């Protein structure tokens, strides 16, 4: 019986781990004392579990490096160090490329543009995106169980925008990951999002129900339409998301 051979990893992956430490080693996940590095490591782990090759695994490790580590200059550096495919995936997963110290565009406009592009992206981009969003959803659910609605204060657009965004991802990703392995990952996104909605509606600290959440979803879709016209529906100062 022949044993299947999976992805083989090289010194390129080790170098990507070093780069991830350089970019994120001093950061923490928003509102927590958890080192931010735990996130790209988890995303890479999930991506590898669902069949990522070395380029995709490296992109998973570095998926936030351009948004948080220097914009186009950082992207050019990653291309020179890790190749065109890694840079292509990271670029597609970056909803903005601000230079260090510069402000990102408005949240709704960034997210709508990201979601619109995701619908046409390759499986490789969708795979790393799904790994990223699955880890985020798991973290959101765990933190919500612990602190309830205080959680939403960590996000620029609070509960409404956060639930809208992950709901749209749960709609789009299953259309991009249709093979056997990819569809299992996409199904986990849908499952986690569905369970998050149930959790929020059932939590007495939220003072809400499914009807109110649906009303928020409708309002958020209106915001989405405005953002697509380059109108910021919720202008505000934003921190890192």
Residue, then its C-alpha position, 0 to 999 in steps of 0.5 A: x500500500x502506497x502512503x500518500x505524499x503531502x506537502x513538503x516544507x523547505x527553508x522557505x517556510x522557516x524563513x516565512x516564520x521568521x518574517x512573521x515574528x518580525x512583523x507581528x512579534x510585538x503585537x497582541x490580539x485586539x482587546x487581549x493579552x494574546x500574542x498576535x503571532x498566534x493568529x498567523x500561526x493558526x491560519x497557516x495550520x488550518x490552511x495546511x490541514x486543508x491541503x495548502x501547498x508551501x506557497x499557500x502556507x507561507x501566504x497564510x503566515x504572512x497574510x496580514x504583513x502588508x496591511x500591518x507591516x508597510x503596504x506596497x513596500x512590504x509586498x515588494x519585499x515579500x515578492x522578492x523573498x518568497x516569489x510571485x505566488x506568495x505575493x499574489x495571494x497576500x496582495x489579494x488578502x489585503x483590503x488596504x496597503x497603507x504605508x507605515x503610519x498612514x491611515x486605511x480607507x473607510x472600513x465599509x468601503x474596504x470590506x465591500x471592495x474585498x468581498x467583491x474581489x473575493x468572488x472572483x479570486x482563485x482557490x488558493x486565495x479562497x483557501x487562505x482567506x477561509x483559514x483566516x476567517x475560520x480562526x477569527x470566528x472561533x476566537x470571536x465565539x470564544x471571547x463572546x462567551x466570556x465577555x458578551x457584548x463587550x466584545x463588539x467594542x473591539x471592532x470599528x463597526x461594532x456588532x452590526x458590521x462584524x456580523x454582516x462581514x462574516x455573514x457575507x464571507x459565509x455566503x461567498x467562500x462556499x462558491x469559491x471552495x467547491x472541491x471535496x477538501x475546500x468544501x469541508x473548510x467552507x462548511x466550517x465557516x458557515x457552521x461557525x457563523x450560524x452558531x455565532x448568531x445563535x449564541x448572540x441571540x441566546x445571550x441575555x447580556x445582548x438584550x436581542x433576538x433573531x428578529x433584531x439581528x435580522x433587522x441589523x443585517x438588513x441595515x448592514x446590506x443598505x450600508x453595503x450598497x452605500x459603500x459600493x457607491x463610495x459613500x461612507x455610511x459610518x464615518x469614524x476613527x478606526x483602529x486596527x481590525 
